[in-house]
Amino acid sequence: MNTEEILKHVDHTLLSQTATWDEIRAICDDGVKYQTASVCIPPSYVAQAKEYVNGKTAVCTVIGFPNGYNTTSAKVFETEDAVKNGADEIDMVINVGWLKDKKYDLVENEIRAVRAACEGKILKVIIETCFLTEEEKEKMCEIVTSAKADYIKTSTGFGGDGATFDDVRLFKENVGADVKIKAAGGISSMEDAEEFLRLGADRLGTSRIVKIVKQSGV
């Protein structure tokens, strides 16, 4: 798999609490130059970034990020606001506590509510695998499939650990045919990126891949 093909699967990401507009603009420039799948940025920059990229790359943002314990109404409002501001893709964080309490209906209904607020935009559901048992991961594959989200995503990158090959394998074995996989957090080499894609990931949430490409002088 060549570099250009890998880049087409990258959500080029900057979600640092200290992110400035100059840094967000640089992420956008890179996303356009290297033809990444999207740029994934904080909600407060969506409108400005959308205008700046002028349709040259997709703008992705995050909802209920990074902890996921906002109320459903708050997540729905965030989503509606992001879509109004021009977001093309939404990455939402589940309520991990509800999952651990086995409140599966609440988890699924929240995903459905956010999906409705997306108004047809791509929805990725972050389940934060580093906090979950294998049983909980498998249950979330079932719930995300039932809720008809577009993607199941491993991690926020803020939870203490990121994507693993084993988690992508587990997702691939347990999600429905219409659900794609996003690996995110800790993807630090072209070799890892290629392996995640080979195992079944369709998107990679990372900032490092573009940095590697830039350092190589491409």
TORPA-4810 file (N, C-alpha, C, O; in nm, 3 decimals):
<nodes>
NODE_1_0.086_-0.120_0.000_0.000_0.000_0.000_0.088_0.124_0.000_0.174_0.139_0.087_M
NODE_2_0.068_0.213_-0.097_0.155_0.329_-0.105_0.110_0.441_-0.012_0.001_0.436_0.046_N
NODE_3_0.194_0.541_0.000_0.169_0.651_0.095_0.040_0.725_0.062_-0.037_0.758_0.152_T
NODE_4_0.016_0.751_-0.065_-0.104_0.824_-0.104_-0.230_0.749_-0.065_-0.329_0.809_-0.023_E
NODE_5_-0.228_0.618_-0.079_-0.344_0.537_-0.044_-0.369_0.541_0.107_-0.484_0.550_0.151_E
NODE_6_-0.264_0.533_0.185_-0.279_0.542_0.331_-0.337_0.677_0.371_-0.427_0.684_0.455_I
NODE_7_-0.286_0.785_0.311_-0.332_0.919_0.346_-0.481_0.938_0.319_-0.548_1.014_0.389_L
NODE_8_-0.534_0.871_0.219_-0.676_0.881_0.186_-0.765_0.828_0.300_-0.885_0.856_0.303_K
NODE_9_-0.707_0.751_0.391_-0.782_0.694_0.503_-0.758_0.769_0.634_-0.812_0.731_0.738_H
NODE_10_-0.679_0.875_0.631_-0.640_0.946_0.753_-0.736_1.061_0.784_-0.763_1.145_0.698_V
NODE_11_-0.788_1.062_0.908_-0.852_1.182_0.962_-0.741_1.259_1.033_-0.703_1.227_1.146_D
NODE_12_-0.689_1.361_0.967_-0.575_1.437_1.019_-0.623_1.520_1.138_-0.710_1.606_1.122_H
NODE_13_-0.568_1.495_1.255_-0.634_1.532_1.381_-0.553_1.629_1.465_-0.432_1.615_1.482_T
NODE_14_-0.623_1.729_1.518_-0.569_1.815_1.623_-0.681_1.847_1.720_-0.772_1.925_1.688_L
NODE_15_-0.676_1.787_1.839_-0.781_1.806_1.940_-0.724_1.850_2.074_-0.790_1.838_2.177_L
NODE_16_-0.603_1.901_2.073_-0.539_1.952_2.195_-0.619_2.066_2.255_-0.677_2.148_2.184_S
NODE_17_-0.622_2.070_2.388_-0.692_2.178_2.458_-0.633_2.315_2.425_-0.703_2.417_2.433_Q
NODE_18_-0.507_2.319_2.387_-0.438_2.446_2.363_-0.434_2.484_2.215_-0.365_2.579_2.178_T
NODE_19_-0.506_2.412_2.132_-0.500_2.436_1.987_-0.542_2.579_1.953_-0.646_2.627_1.998_A
NODE_20_-0.460_2.646_1.876_-0.488_2.782_1.830_-0.535_2.779_1.684_-0.522_2.677_1.617_T
NODE_21_-0.590_2.891_1.637_-0.633_2.896_1.497_-0.515_2.875_1.402_-0.530_2.809_1.299_W
NODE_22_-0.399_2.931_1.434_-0.284_2.910_1.346_-0.252_2.761_1.332_-0.218_2.715_1.223_D
NODE_23_-0.264_2.687_1.441_-0.237_2.542_1.436_-0.347_2.468_1.360_-0.319_2.377_1.283_E
NODE_24_-0.471_2.508_1.382_-0.583_2.447_1.309_-0.569_2.476_1.160_-0.591_2.387_1.077_I
NODE_25_-0.533_2.597_1.125_-0.515_2.634_0.984_-0.405_2.549_0.920_-0.417_2.507_0.805_R
NODE_26_-0.298_2.523_0.995_-0.190_2.439_0.943_-0.238_2.296_0.919_-0.200_2.232_0.821_A
NODE_27_-0.322_2.246_1.011_-0.381_2.112_0.992_-0.466_2.109_0.865_-0.460_2.014_0.788_I
NODE_28_-0.543_2.214_0.846_-0.626_2.223_0.725_-0.540_2.227_0.600_-0.569_2.159_0.502_C
NODE_29_-0.434_2.306_0.603_-0.343_2.313_0.488_-0.286_2.175_0.456_-0.279_2.135_0.339_D
NODE_30_-0.245_2.104_0.558_-0.190_1.970_0.540_-0.295_1.874_0.484_-0.267_1.795_0.394_D
NODE_31_-0.417_1.883_0.538_-0.524_1.796_0.492_-0.552_1.814_0.344_-0.574_1.718_0.271_G
NODE_32_-0.551_1.941_0.301_-0.572_1.970_0.159_-0.454_1.922_0.076_-0.472_1.858_-0.027_V
NODE_33_-0.334_1.953_0.119_-0.214_1.919_0.042_-0.197_1.769_0.026_-0.165_1.720_-0.082_K
NODE_34_-0.220_1.696_0.136_-0.193_1.552_0.134_-0.319_1.469_0.107_-0.315_1.346_0.109_Y
NODE_35_-0.430_1.538_0.081_-0.556_1.473_0.041_-0.598_1.366_0.142_-0.629_1.252_0.107_Q
NODE_36_-0.599_1.407_0.271_-0.648_1.317_0.375_-0.800_1.306_0.366_-0.866_1.387_0.301_T
NODE_37_-0.854_1.204_0.433_-0.999_1.185_0.431_-1.072_1.303_0.492_-1.178_1.344_0.443_A
NODE_38_-1.015_1.358_0.598_-1.075_1.475_0.664_-0.971_1.541_0.752_-0.860_1.489_0.771_S
NODE_39_-1.008_1.655_0.807_-0.936_1.712_0.922_-1.031_1.704_1.040_-1.148_1.741_1.029_V
NODE_40_-0.981_1.656_1.153_-1.064_1.639_1.273_-1.020_1.740_1.377_-0.908_1.735_1.426_C
NODE_41_-1.110_1.834_1.409_-1.074_1.952_1.488_-1.182_1.981_1.593_-1.292_1.926_1.585_I
NODE_42_-1.151_2.067_1.691_-1.250_2.102_1.793_-1.372_2.173_1.734_-1.360_2.242_1.633_P
NODE_43_-1.489_2.158_1.797_-1.611_2.219_1.745_-1.604_2.370_1.728_-1.664_2.426_1.637_P
NODE_44_-1.530_2.437_1.815_-1.526_2.583_1.811_-1.457_2.637_1.686_-1.469_2.756_1.655_S
NODE_45_-1.385_2.552_1.614_-1.316_2.596_1.494_-1.384_2.549_1.365_-1.335_2.578_1.255_Y
NODE_46_-1.495_2.478_1.376_-1.556_2.417_1.257_-1.596_2.522_1.154_-1.559_2.510_1.037_V
NODE_47_-1.669_2.624_1.194_-1.718_2.724_1.098_-1.602_2.793_1.028_-1.605_2.813_0.907_A
NODE_48_-1.500_2.830_1.104_-1.385_2.899_1.046_-1.308_2.807_0.952_-1.265_2.848_0.844_Q
NODE_49_-1.291_2.681_0.994_-1.219_2.585_0.911_-1.296_2.552_0.784_-1.238_2.539_0.676_A
NODE_50_-1.427_2.539_0.797_-1.511_2.508_0.681_-1.497_2.616_0.574_-1.484_2.586_0.455_K
NODE_51_-1.500_2.740_0.617_-1.484_2.851_0.524_-1.343_2.850_0.464_-1.324_2.875_0.345_E
NODE_52_-1.245_2.821_0.548_-1.105_2.826_0.505_-1.073_2.720_0.400_-1.007_2.749_0.300_Y
NODE_53_-1.118_2.597_0.422_-1.083_2.489_0.328_-1.166_2.497_0.200_-1.126_2.444_0.097_V
NODE_54_-1.281_2.563_0.207_-1.361_2.590_0.087_-1.388_2.464_0.005_-1.375_2.463_-0.117_N
NODE_55_-1.426_2.358_0.075_-1.465_2.235_0.007_-1.350_2.146_-0.037_-1.374_2.044_-0.102_G
NODE_56_-1.227_2.182_-0.004_-1.112_2.105_-0.052_-1.080_1.984_0.035_-1.004_1.896_-0.006_K
NODE_57_-1.137_1.978_0.154_-1.127_1.860_0.239_-1.248_1.858_0.332_-1.309_1.962_0.357_T
NODE_58_-1.282_1.741_0.382_-1.394_1.730_0.475_-1.351_1.778_0.614_-1.236_1.760_0.655_A
NODE_59_-1.446_1.838_0.685_-1.423_1.884_0.822_-1.498_1.793_0.918_-1.620_1.778_0.910_V
NODE_60_-1.423_1.733_1.008_-1.477_1.642_1.111_-1.462_1.708_1.247_-1.365_1.780_1.270_C
NODE_61_-1.558_1.684_1.336_-1.544_1.735_1.472_-1.595_1.633_1.572_-1.647_1.528_1.535_T
NODE_62_-1.578_1.665_1.701_-1.606_1.570_1.809_-1.718_1.618_1.898_-1.737_1.738_1.918_V
NODE_63_-1.793_1.521_1.952_-1.911_1.550_2.034_-1.901_1.472_2.166_-1.866_1.354_2.166_I
NODE_64_-1.930_1.540_2.277_-1.919_1.475_2.407_-1.776_1.436_2.438_-1.751_1.335_2.505_G
NODE_65_-1.684_1.514_2.390_-1.542_1.477_2.390_-1.468_1.541_2.507_-1.494_1.657_2.538_F
NODE_66_-1.376_1.468_2.573_-1.340_1.329_2.549_-1.406_1.228_2.643_-1.387_1.107_2.626_P
NODE_67_-1.484_1.274_2.741_-1.530_1.183_2.846_-1.662_1.112_2.817_-1.685_1.002_2.866_N
NODE_68_-1.747_1.173_2.737_-1.869_1.107_2.695_-1.984_1.109_2.793_-2.090_1.054_2.765_G
NODE_69_-1.966_1.172_2.909_-2.072_1.165_3.010_-2.164_1.287_3.010_-2.239_1.307_3.105_Y
NODE_70_-2.160_1.366_2.905_-2.259_1.473_2.886_-2.398_1.410_2.873_-2.411_1.291_2.842_N
NODE_71_-2.501_1.488_2.896_-2.636_1.437_2.874_-2.659_1.417_2.724_-2.591_1.475_2.640_T
NODE_72_-2.756_1.334_2.693_-2.791_1.313_2.553_-2.835_1.443_2.488_-2.799_1.471_2.373_T
NODE_73_-2.913_1.522_2.560_-2.959_1.650_2.504_-2.842_1.741_2.470_-2.844_1.810_2.368_S
NODE_74_-2.740_1.741_2.554_-2.622_1.824_2.528_-2.549_1.774_2.403_-2.504_1.854_2.321_A
NODE_75_-2.538_1.643_2.389_-2.470_1.588_2.270_-2.549_1.617_2.143_-2.491_1.648_2.039_K
NODE_76_-2.680_1.607_2.153_-2.763_1.639_2.036_-2.746_1.786_1.998_-2.731_1.818_1.881_V
NODE_77_-2.749_1.875_2.097_-2.730_2.017_2.068_-2.593_2.042_2.005_-2.582_2.116_1.907_F
NODE_78_-2.488_1.982_2.062_-2.354_1.997_2.006_-2.351_1.953_1.860_-2.290_2.018_1.775_E
NODE_79_-2.418_1.842_1.832_-2.419_1.788_1.696_-2.492_1.882_1.602_-2.443_1.912_1.493_T
NODE_80_-2.610_1.927_1.643_-2.687_2.021_1.560_-2.606_2.147_1.531_-2.607_2.197_1.419_E
NODE_81_-2.536_2.197_1.632_-2.455_2.317_1.617_-2.339_2.292_1.522_-2.308_2.375_1.437_D
NODE_82_-2.275_2.176_1.536_-2.162_2.142_1.448_-2.207_2.131_1.302_-2.139_2.180_1.212_A
NODE_83_-2.320_2.066_1.281_-2.372_2.051_1.144_-2.408_2.188_1.087_-2.379_2.217_0.971_V
NODE_84_-2.471_2.272_1.169_-2.506_2.407_1.124_-2.380_2.486_1.085_-2.383_2.566_0.993_K
NODE_85_-2.271_2.461_1.157_-2.147_2.532_1.131_-2.069_2.473_1.014_-1.967_2.529_0.972_N
NODE_86_-2.117_2.360_0.959_-2.056_2.306_0.839_-1.982_2.174_0.854_-1.917_2.130_0.760_G
NODE_87_-1.991_2.112_0.970_-1.921_1.984_0.988_-1.973_1.880_0.889_-2.093_1.865_0.870_A
NODE_88_-1.880_1.808_0.828_-1.914_1.701_0.735_-1.921_1.565_0.805_-1.990_1.474_0.758_D
NODE_89_-1.850_1.552_0.917_-1.844_1.426_0.989_-1.844_1.453_1.139_-1.790_1.553_1.186_E
NODE_90_-1.906_1.361_1.213_-1.921_1.374_1.358_-1.864_1.250_1.426_-1.901_1.137_1.391_I
NODE_91_-1.775_1.271_1.522_-1.722_1.162_1.605_-1.773_1.183_1.748_-1.729_1.275_1.816_D
NODE_92_-1.864_1.099_1.792_-1.923_1.113_1.926_-1.866_1.010_2.023_-1.828_0.900_1.983_M
NODE_93_-1.860_1.048_2.150_-1.813_0.957_2.255_-1.934_0.901_2.331_-2.022_0.977_2.372_V
NODE_94_-1.937_0.770_2.350_-2.046_0.709_2.426_-2.033_0.740_2.575_-1.928_0.784_2.621_I
NODE_95_-2.140_0.715_2.649_-2.138_0.721_2.794_-2.090_0.585_2.845_-2.168_0.490_2.853_N
NODE_96_-1.963_0.578_2.879_-1.903_0.450_2.919_-1.966_0.397_3.048_-1.980_0.276_3.066_V
NODE_97_-2.004_0.488_3.137_-2.069_0.446_3.261_-2.200_0.374_3.235_-2.230_0.274_3.300_G
NODE_98_-2.278_0.426_3.140_-2.403_0.358_3.105_-2.375_0.218_3.053_-2.446_0.123_3.088_W
NODE_99_-2.273_0.205_2.971_-2.238_0.072_2.919_-2.203_-0.022_3.032_-2.248_-0.137_3.035_L
NODE_100_-2.123_0.024_3.126_-2.081_-0.061_3.237_-2.198_-0.093_3.331_-2.197_-0.196_3.398_K
NODE_101_-2.297_-0.005_3.336_-2.419_-0.030_3.413_-2.518_-0.118_3.336_-2.627_-0.149_3.384_D
NODE_102_-2.477_-0.157_3.214_-2.562_-0.239_3.127_-2.693_-0.167_3.087_-2.796_-0.231_3.066_K
NODE_103_-2.685_-0.035_3.078_-2.800_0.043_3.032_-2.792_0.055_2.880_-2.778_0.163_2.823_K
NODE_104_-2.803_-0.061_2.816_-2.778_-0.069_2.672_-2.877_0.012_2.590_-2.842_0.069_2.488_Y
NODE_105_-3.001_0.017_2.636_-3.102_0.095_2.563_-3.067_0.243_2.562_-3.083_0.311_2.461_D
NODE_106_-3.018_0.293_2.677_-2.979_0.435_2.683_-2.863_0.464_2.589_-2.863_0.566_2.520_L
NODE_107_-2.765_0.373_2.585_-2.649_0.392_2.497_-2.695_0.394_2.351_-2.655_0.481_2.274_V
NODE_108_-2.778_0.298_2.314_-2.824_0.291_2.175_-2.914_0.409_2.139_-2.900_0.467_2.031_E
NODE_109_-3.003_0.444_2.228_-3.093_0.556_2.198_-3.017_0.687_2.183_-3.055_0.773_2.102_N
NODE_110_-2.910_0.703_2.260_-2.829_0.823_2.247_-2.760_0.828_2.110_-2.757_0.932_2.046_E
NODE_111_-2.706_0.715_2.067_-2.644_0.711_1.935_-2.747_0.743_1.827_-2.718_0.818_1.733_I
NODE_112_-2.866_0.688_1.841_-2.972_0.715_1.743_-3.009_0.863_1.742_-3.033_0.921_1.636_R
NODE_113_-3.014_0.925_1.860_-3.049_1.067_1.868_-2.942_1.153_1.803_-2.974_1.248_1.731_A
NODE_114_-2.817_1.121_1.826_-2.708_1.196_1.763_-2.708_1.171_1.612_-2.685_1.264_1.534_V
NODE_115_-2.733_1.047_1.572_-2.739_1.016_1.429_-2.846_1.100_1.360_-2.824_1.153_1.251_R
NODE_116_-2.961_1.113_1.425_-3.068_1.195_1.367_-3.025_1.341_1.355_-3.056_1.408_1.256_A
NODE_117_-2.952_1.389_1.456_-2.906_1.528_1.454_-2.798_1.552_1.348_-2.773_1.666_1.309_A
NODE_118_-2.735_1.444_1.302_-2.631_1.457_1.200_-2.686_1.496_1.064_-2.612_1.543_0.977_C
NODE_119_-2.816_1.476_1.044_-2.880_1.512_0.918_-2.809_1.449_0.797_-2.788_1.515_0.695_E
NODE_120_-2.774_1.322_0.812_-2.713_1.251_0.701_-2.562_1.259_0.694_-2.500_1.192_0.611_G
NODE_121_-2.500_1.339_0.780_-2.354_1.345_0.784_-2.299_1.215_0.845_-2.369_1.146_0.918_K
NODE_122_-2.176_1.185_0.815_-2.113_1.063_0.867_-2.102_1.069_1.019_-2.061_1.170_1.075_I
NODE_123_-2.142_0.959_1.084_-2.132_0.947_1.230_-2.039_0.833_1.267_-2.055_0.719_1.224_L
NODE_124_-1.939_0.867_1.350_-1.847_0.769_1.404_-1.869_0.764_1.556_-1.879_0.869_1.621_K
NODE_125_-1.875_0.644_1.612_-1.904_0.626_1.755_-1.778_0.578_1.827_-1.729_0.468_1.802_V
NODE_126_-1.727_0.663_1.916_-1.605_0.632_1.992_-1.644_0.555_2.118_-1.722_0.605_2.200_I
NODE_127_-1.590_0.435_2.134_-1.629_0.353_2.250_-1.520_0.347_2.357_-1.543_0.288_2.463_I
NODE_128_-1.405_0.405_2.334_-1.293_0.412_2.430_-1.255_0.272_2.481_-1.279_0.238_2.597_E
NODE_129_-1.197_0.194_2.392_-1.169_0.052_2.417_-1.080_0.028_2.539_-1.090_-0.078_2.601_T
NODE_130_-0.993_0.123_2.573_-0.900_0.099_2.684_-0.973_0.083_2.817_-0.916_0.031_2.913_C
NODE_131_-1.099_0.128_2.825_-1.176_0.116_2.949_-1.270_-0.005_2.950_-1.339_-0.028_3.049_F
NODE_132_-1.273_-0.081_2.841_-1.377_-0.183_2.825_-1.323_-0.325_2.831_-1.208_-0.351_2.797_L
NODE_133_-1.410_-0.416_2.875_-1.380_-0.559_2.869_-1.407_-0.608_2.725_-1.468_-0.538_2.645_T
NODE_134_-1.362_-0.728_2.696_-1.390_-0.786_2.565_-1.541_-0.798_2.542_-1.591_-0.773_2.433_E
NODE_135_-1.612_-0.838_2.648_-1.758_-0.851_2.638_-1.822_-0.717_2.607_-1.914_-0.710_2.524_E
NODE_136_-1.775_-0.611_2.671_-1.831_-0.477_2.648_-1.799_-0.429_2.506_-1.883_-0.365_2.442_E
NODE_137_-1.681_-0.459_2.457_-1.647_-0.421_2.319_-1.739_-0.492_2.221_-1.790_-0.430_2.127_K
NODE_138_-1.761_-0.620_2.242_-1.850_-0.695_2.153_-1.993_-0.641_2.160_-2.062_-0.633_2.059_E
NODE_139_-2.036_-0.604_2.281_-2.170_-0.548_2.296_-2.182_-0.416_2.221_-2.285_-0.389_2.160_K
NODE_140_-2.077_-0.335_2.225_-2.082_-0.208_2.154_-2.083_-0.228_2.003_-2.143_-0.149_1.931_M
NODE_141_-2.018_-0.332_1.955_-2.028_-0.363_1.812_-2.174_-0.389_1.774_-2.222_-0.344_1.670_C
NODE_142_-2.243_-0.462_1.861_-2.385_-0.492_1.838_-2.470_-0.366_1.843_-2.556_-0.345_1.758_E
NODE_143_-2.444_-0.281_1.943_-2.524_-0.160_1.961_-2.501_-0.061_1.846_-2.596_-0.004_1.792_I
NODE_144_-2.375_-0.040_1.809_-2.344_0.054_1.700_-2.407_0.006_1.570_-2.457_0.086_1.491_V
NODE_145_-2.404_-0.124_1.548_-2.468_-0.180_1.428_-2.618_-0.156_1.431_-2.676_-0.112_1.332_T
NODE_146_-2.681_-0.184_1.545_-2.825_-0.167_1.558_-2.867_-0.022_1.542_-2.972_0.008_1.486_S
NODE_147_-2.784_0.070_1.593_-2.815_0.214_1.587_-2.787_0.274_1.449_-2.819_0.390_1.424_A
NODE_148_-2.729_0.195_1.362_-2.704_0.235_1.223_-2.607_0.353_1.211_-2.623_0.439_1.124_K
NODE_149_-2.507_0.356_1.299_-2.397_0.452_1.282_-2.310_0.407_1.166_-2.313_0.291_1.126_A
NODE_150_-2.232_0.499_1.114_-2.147_0.467_0.999_-2.017_0.397_1.040_-1.968_0.310_0.968_D
NODE_151_-1.964_0.434_1.156_-1.837_0.380_1.201_-1.841_0.348_1.351_-1.916_0.409_1.427_Y
NODE_152_-1.761_0.250_1.390_-1.723_0.232_1.529_-1.576_0.270_1.540_-1.494_0.231_1.456_I
NODE_153_-1.544_0.347_1.643_-1.409_0.403_1.657_-1.350_0.360_1.790_-1.421_0.355_1.890_K
NODE_154_-1.222_0.330_1.791_-1.159_0.272_1.910_-1.148_0.370_2.026_-1.184_0.335_2.139_T
NODE_155_-1.100_0.492_2.001_-1.046_0.571_2.111_-1.054_0.721_2.085_-1.064_0.767_1.971_S
NODE_156_-1.049_0.796_2.195_-1.036_0.941_2.185_-0.891_0.985_2.172_-0.861_1.091_2.117_T
NODE_157_-0.800_0.902_2.222_-0.661_0.942_2.233_-0.632_1.011_2.365_-0.517_1.045_2.394_G
NODE_158_-0.736_1.032_2.447_-0.722_1.097_2.577_-0.748_1.001_2.693_-0.745_1.042_2.809_F
NODE_159_-0.773_0.875_2.663_-0.813_0.780_2.766_-0.702_0.700_2.830_-0.728_0.616_2.916_G
NODE_160_-0.579_0.724_2.789_-0.468_0.650_2.848_-0.410_0.545_2.755_-0.298_0.499_2.775_G
NODE_161_-0.486_0.505_2.653_-0.436_0.411_2.554_-0.516_0.430_2.427_-0.627_0.483_2.430_D
NODE_162_-0.459_0.387_2.316_-0.524_0.408_2.188_-0.559_0.279_2.118_-0.587_0.178_2.183_G
NODE_163_-0.557_0.283_1.987_-0.598_0.169_1.906_-0.498_0.054_1.919_-0.378_0.075_1.934_A
NODE_164_-0.551_-0.067_1.913_-0.468_-0.186_1.907_-0.513_-0.273_1.791_-0.628_-0.266_1.748_T
NODE_165_-0.422_-0.354_1.742_-0.456_-0.446_1.634_-0.565_-0.543_1.679_-0.655_-0.576_1.602_F
NODE_166_-0.556_-0.589_1.804_-0.655_-0.685_1.854_-0.795_-0.626_1.855_-0.892_-0.695_1.823_D
NODE_167_-0.807_-0.497_1.890_-0.940_-0.435_1.892_-0.998_-0.422_1.752_-1.118_-0.441_1.733_D
NODE_168_-0.914_-0.390_1.654_-0.964_-0.382_1.517_-1.007_-0.520_1.468_-1.108_-0.533_1.399_V
NODE_169_-0.932_-0.622_1.504_-0.974_-0.759_1.469_-1.109_-0.792_1.531_-1.197_-0.848_1.466_R
NODE_170_-1.124_-0.756_1.659_-1.250_-0.784_1.729_-1.365_-0.709_1.661_-1.471_-0.768_1.638_L
NODE_171_-1.346_-0.583_1.630_-1.449_-0.506_1.560_-1.488_-0.574_1.430_-1.606_-0.592_1.400_F
NODE_172_-1.388_-0.612_1.353_-1.413_-0.671_1.222_-1.498_-0.797_1.233_-1.582_-0.824_1.146_K
NODE_173_-1.476_-0.872_1.338_-1.549_-0.998_1.358_-1.691_-0.977_1.410_-1.775_-1.066_1.399_E
NODE_174_-1.718_-0.858_1.467_-1.845_-0.842_1.540_-1.937_-0.732_1.489_-2.056_-0.733_1.524_N
NODE_175_-1.888_-0.638_1.409_-1.979_-0.533_1.359_-2.056_-0.582_1.237_-2.014_-0.677_1.170_V
NODE_176_-2.167_-0.516_1.209_-2.245_-0.549_1.092_-2.174_-0.509_0.963_-2.076_-0.434_0.965_G
NODE_177_-2.224_-0.560_0.854_-2.160_-0.538_0.724_-2.158_-0.392_0.683_-2.071_-0.351_0.606_A
NODE_178_-2.251_-0.312_0.734_-2.260_-0.172_0.694_-2.180_-0.078_0.784_-2.176_0.043_0.759_D
NODE_179_-2.117_-0.131_0.888_-2.043_-0.048_0.983_-1.893_-0.055_0.952_-1.834_-0.163_0.946_V
NODE_180_-1.833_0.062_0.934_-1.689_0.069_0.909_-1.615_0.091_1.041_-1.676_0.115_1.145_K
NODE_181_-1.484_0.082_1.034_-1.400_0.087_1.154_-1.301_0.202_1.145_-1.237_0.223_1.042_I
NODE_182_-1.290_0.277_1.255_-1.187_0.380_1.266_-1.096_0.347_1.384_-1.142_0.333_1.497_K
NODE_183_-0.967_0.335_1.356_-0.866_0.317_1.460_-0.806_0.453_1.491_-0.770_0.528_1.399_A
NODE_184_-0.795_0.486_1.619_-0.745_0.618_1.657_-0.667_0.609_1.787_-0.698_0.529_1.876_A
NODE_185_-0.565_0.692_1.797_-0.486_0.700_1.920_-0.360_0.616_1.912_-0.366_0.493_1.907_G
NODE_186_-0.245_0.684_1.911_-0.118_0.613_1.918_-0.066_0.555_1.789_0.031_0.478_1.792_G
NODE_187_-0.126_0.588_1.676_-0.079_0.535_1.547_0.041_0.619_1.505_0.027_0.735_1.466_I
NODE_188_0.160_0.560_1.515_0.281_0.641_1.507_0.378_0.602_1.395_0.487_0.659_1.387_S
NODE_189_0.341_0.508_1.310_0.430_0.471_1.200_0.348_0.432_1.078_0.232_0.395_1.088_S
NODE_190_0.412_0.441_0.961_0.346_0.400_0.838_0.316_0.250_0.841_0.215_0.205_0.786_M
NODE_191_0.404_0.174_0.904_0.384_0.030_0.913_0.259_-0.003_0.995_0.181_-0.090_0.957_E
NODE_192_0.243_0.067_1.108_0.122_0.046_1.189_-0.002_0.088_1.113_-0.104_0.018_1.116_D
NODE_193_0.005_0.201_1.046_-0.110_0.250_0.969_-0.151_0.146_0.866_-0.269_0.115_0.852_A
NODE_194_-0.055_0.093_0.794_-0.086_-0.006_0.691_-0.145_-0.132_0.751_-0.236_-0.192_0.694_E
NODE_195_-0.094_-0.172_0.868_-0.147_-0.293_0.931_-0.291_-0.272_0.980_-0.374_-0.362_0.966_E
NODE_196_-0.320_-0.157_1.036_-0.459_-0.129_1.077_-0.553_-0.137_0.957_-0.663_-0.191_0.967_F
NODE_197_-0.511_-0.082_0.846_-0.594_-0.087_0.726_-0.608_-0.230_0.676_-0.716_-0.270_0.633_L
NODE_198_-0.501_-0.305_0.680_-0.506_-0.445_0.636_-0.602_-0.527_0.720_-0.670_-0.617_0.670_R
NODE_199_-0.607_-0.496_0.850_-0.693_-0.571_0.942_-0.840_-0.533_0.929_-0.927_-0.602_0.983_L
NODE_200_-0.869_-0.425_0.859_-1.009_-0.390_0.836_-1.050_-0.250_0.871_-1.166_-0.213_0.849_G
NODE_201_-0.958_-0.167_0.925_-0.992_-0.027_0.951_-1.009_0.047_0.819_-0.937_0.020_0.722_A
NODE_202_-1.103_0.139_0.815_-1.126_0.222_0.697_-1.074_0.364_0.718_-1.039_0.433_0.623_D
NODE_203_-1.070_0.407_0.844_-1.018_0.539_0.880_-0.914_0.524_0.991_-0.917_0.430_1.071_R
NODE_204_-0.821_0.620_0.992_-0.717_0.627_1.094_-0.717_0.767_1.152_-0.695_0.864_1.080_L
NODE_205_-0.742_0.779_1.282_-0.737_0.908_1.349_-0.597_0.932_1.402_-0.554_0.867_1.497_G
NODE_206_-0.525_1.026_1.342_-0.384_1.045_1.377_-0.334_1.178_1.324_-0.385_1.229_1.224_T
NODE_207_-0.236_1.235_1.390_-0.165_1.350_1.338_-0.025_1.311_1.291_0.039_1.384_1.215_S
NODE_208_0.021_1.196_1.335_0.162_1.160_1.313_0.190_1.115_1.171_0.302_1.134_1.122_R
NODE_209_0.093_1.056_1.104_0.120_1.004_0.970_0.156_1.117_0.874_0.252_1.105_0.798_I
NODE_210_0.081_1.226_0.878_0.115_1.340_0.793_0.252_1.396_0.832_0.330_1.433_0.744_V
NODE_211_0.282_1.401_0.960_0.413_1.450_1.004_0.525_1.364_0.947_0.629_1.415_0.904_K
NODE_212_0.503_1.232_0.948_0.604_1.140_0.893_0.625_1.167_0.745_0.739_1.171_0.697_I
NODE_213_0.515_1.185_0.674_0.523_1.211_0.529_0.596_1.344_0.504_0.679_1.353_0.414_V
NODE_214_0.566_1.446_0.584_0.631_1.575_0.566_0.781_1.565_0.594_0.863_1.624_0.523_K
NODE_215_0.817_1.488_0.697_0.959_1.472_0.731_1.035_1.395_0.623_1.156_1.412_0.608_Q
NODE_216_0.963_1.312_0.549_1.028_1.236_0.442_1.051_1.321_0.318_1.119_1.278_0.224_S
NODE_217_0.994_1.442_0.318_1.015_1.534_0.207_0.922_1.516_0.091_0.944_1.571_-0.017_G
NODE_218_0.813_1.438_0.113_0.717_1.416_0.005_0.637_1.544_-0.021_0.551_1.546_-0.108_V
</nodes>
